[in-house]
Structures are given as structure tokens and as C-alpha cells.
Amino acid sequence: MARYRGPKSKIARRFRDPIFGPDKALDKRSYGPGQHGPAKRRGGKQSEYAIQLGEKQKAKYTYGILERQFSNLFEKASRMKGITGENLLQLCESRLDNTVYRLGIANSRRAARQLVSHKHITVNGEIVNIPSYTLCIGDVIGVREKSKSLEAISSSLTSNSKKYDWLDWNNSDMTGRFLSVPSREMIPENIKEQLIVELYSK
């Protein structure tokens, strides 16, 4: 399964945003990576294209999606009714791996992808091992019966305190329901999706 395997702190520092979760390295050095530290390496401000490209890269890293997948998602979003940028984020949020993370079954999207690909997660009672699987309203996401005792899952659920309006979680049987597609206001990610739309519209 293709995915980004490189250093997370370096990417978080590039965008000055903890896109992979709490990051001590980012807290200590809240400037971009590079051997010259916080010193400016080049003068002038970023071009419009560079800003738009950076926002696309930030969204890709946040959701753990590679270039071709992200491009396909944008094409799908542009064909849907409504605002393209909002549609794009809604498609990202509807992915199975992202929902497993949002429900608290895993403490990161990377861990959520691993749980899905290793067949620990079910959708409507059937095992689904495709992290990019798109959920529909009413779908029930659960932990496979044999996997409910996994320490990684139980510790993640214990430490999770976040709740999202478009998801419902039943801790007694370790199942969650995808209640609705979230509106842009519900999605907490710090992404300027309009810049991504402008980039693809060039």
C-alpha cells in the first residue's frame, strides 16, 4: 500500500502546523526545516503558485493521500454539486481510515490505515481492508471481534476525548456510525481549500 513513510516532524515544521498531531519538535522549533535554522535563506515573498501548491501538499500530508489519489479525489469533487473545495474535504473525511481515526479507534491516521489494511476493521459487519474506502451515510464502522482486545485500540479509545457531530460511537460494542457528511464548519483541519481549487484550475 503506497503511503508517505518519511519524517513527520520535518513536514509539520515546513507548514508550521501539527498536521500529524502533537509534536514536541514543532513546539521547540516552530520554524521551517533546514541547516540554517530560522534564518531566511531567500528574500522576497512566496509566489501565488507556491502558496497554492503548499496548501495542496499540506492537505495531502494531513490525510495521508498521495498525488494520484488526491488528483482523482479533486476530479470527483469537481463533478459533484456544491462547492468544489468543500466537496474535496468531505471526500477526504469520508475515507475509512480517516473515520477510524476520528472515532478514536486509532490515535493517528497512519495507525488507522494500518488497522484497516490488517483487517481489524469492519463496515456493516464485513471486513474492509481498503483505507481509501468511501463511507456512505448510515454505514456502521466496527472493530473486528478478534481485534477488540488489542492494546493499541483499547488505549487509543481510553485516551480519546474528541467527539464529532457527524459520527456516533458506541463504546460497549465498539461500533460507530457515519451519521452524515460533515459541513465545512464541522471539519477542524486548518486547510484553505479554495487555494487548492485555484491551483487545479490553472
N, C-alpha and C positions, 0 to 999 in steps of 0.2 A: 504494500500500500504506500503510494507516494505521499510524502509529507515533509515539512520542514524539520530538520534534525539538528540545526545549528544552535549556537548560543542564544539564550533568551534575553539575558540582561543587556547584551550589546544592542539587540533590536529595540528593547524598551528604552534604552538611553538615546537611541537615534531619534525616536519620536517623542522623548521626554514624557512618556505616559506608560504606566504599569499595565500594558496590554495583556501580559501573561499572568497577572495577579500581583500581590505584594512582592516587592523586590528590594532587598537591602542594598544591592549595588546601585540601584537607581536613586535610593534615598541618600546615599553617600556622595554619589557623583551624578548630579542632575543635569549634566551637560553631555553633548554628543561624544561617541567613542572616537579614539584616535590618540596617537602618541604625544600630541602637543597639548592635550588636556583642554581646558576651557578656552584657550587662546584661539582667536579667529584665524582660520587657515586661508580664507579667501574673502576679499572685500565684496561689497555690494549685496543687494538683496536677492533672494531666490526668484527665478523666473516663474511666470504663471504656470507653465508646463511642469516645472519641478515641484511646485506646491501641489498640483493636481495629482501628479504621479506619486508623491509621498503619501497622499491621503489614500490612494488605491492600495499601495503597499501596506499601509497601516491596517486597513480593513482585511487584507489577505492574511496577514500575520495574526491578527486578532482572532479570526475564525478558523485559522489553520487550513486555508484553501490555497492551492497552487494556481498558477496563471491560467491554464486552460480551463479548469473548473470554474474559476472566477469569471472568465470571459463568457463561458456558457451560461452562467447564472445571470450575468448582465443582459445577455440576449433574451433570455426568458423573461426577465423583469421588464424589458422594454416592450415586449409583446403583450404584457398584462395591462388591464385597465388601471388607471390611477397614476400616481407619481412614480416615475421610474426609480429614483433613488430610494424612496421608501419601500417600494416593492423589492428592491435588491436586498435591503437589510432584513425584510420579513422572510425572504427565502433563506437567508443565512441563519436566521433564528429558528426556522422550521426544520433545519437539519437534525437528524437523530443525535449525533454526537454533541451538538450544542445544547439540545434539550436535556440530555443525560447530565450534562454539566450544570445547567440551570436548576434542575431538580435536586441537585446536591448529591447525586449518586457518585460523582467523581469530583475531586477538588480542582480540576483544571480541564480544559478542552482536550489537551493532549492525553490525559488519563482517561477521559471519556471515550476518545477514539479507540484506545487500547481495549477498554471493556467491551465496546461494541464489536470490534474485529475479532476478539477472542470468544465471542458467542456467550457473553454473560447477560445480554440484554434482550428482552422480547418486546414485540409490538403486537398488540391484540392477541397475546398468547403464543405467538410464533417467534422463534429466534430469528433475529435480523442482524447480520454481521457486516452491513454496509454503512459506514459512518455518515455518508452523504445522503442517506435515505431521507426523503422529504415526508414529513408527517402531515396528516390531514386533521381537521377539526374533529374531535371525538376519539382520536386514537389513544389507546392505553399503553403506556410505556412501563415495563416492569423489569425486575431483576429475576433472572432465571432461578428456579427453585434451588438448584445445586450450588448457586453462587451467593445466596443470601448470607452465608456465614463468612464470606471473605472479609478479612480485617480491613482492607483498603476501602471497601464500600461502607462498612459499618462506621468506621472512624470518620469518613467524609460526611455521612449523614448526621453523625453526632455533632460535628463542628459546624454544620451548615445552618445559618440563621436567616438566609435571604429567601424571600418569597416573591413570586412574580404573579401578576394578575391574570396572565393568560395560561397559567399552569396550576394544577391541583395535585397535591401529594398526599397519599395515604401511607403513613409510616408503618401501620400494623401489618399490611401485606406487601409493602414495598412496591407500590404501583403509583403511577402518576397519570394524569390525563391532560392532553393538549386541548384546552378549552376553546381557544380562539387564536387567530393570527394577531400578534401584537401590533398596536399602532406605533408610530414613530415616537410618541411621547413616552411610551412604556419601555422602550429599549434604552438601557442605560449607557451603551457604548458611546464614547466620545469620538464619533466619526462624522465628518462633514460630507455626507453622501452626494450633495449637489456637485462638489468638485470632481467626484468620480464620474458623474454623468457628463460633465463638461469635457473631461478627458476623453471618454469614449466617443463623444460627439464630434471630435476634431476630424 
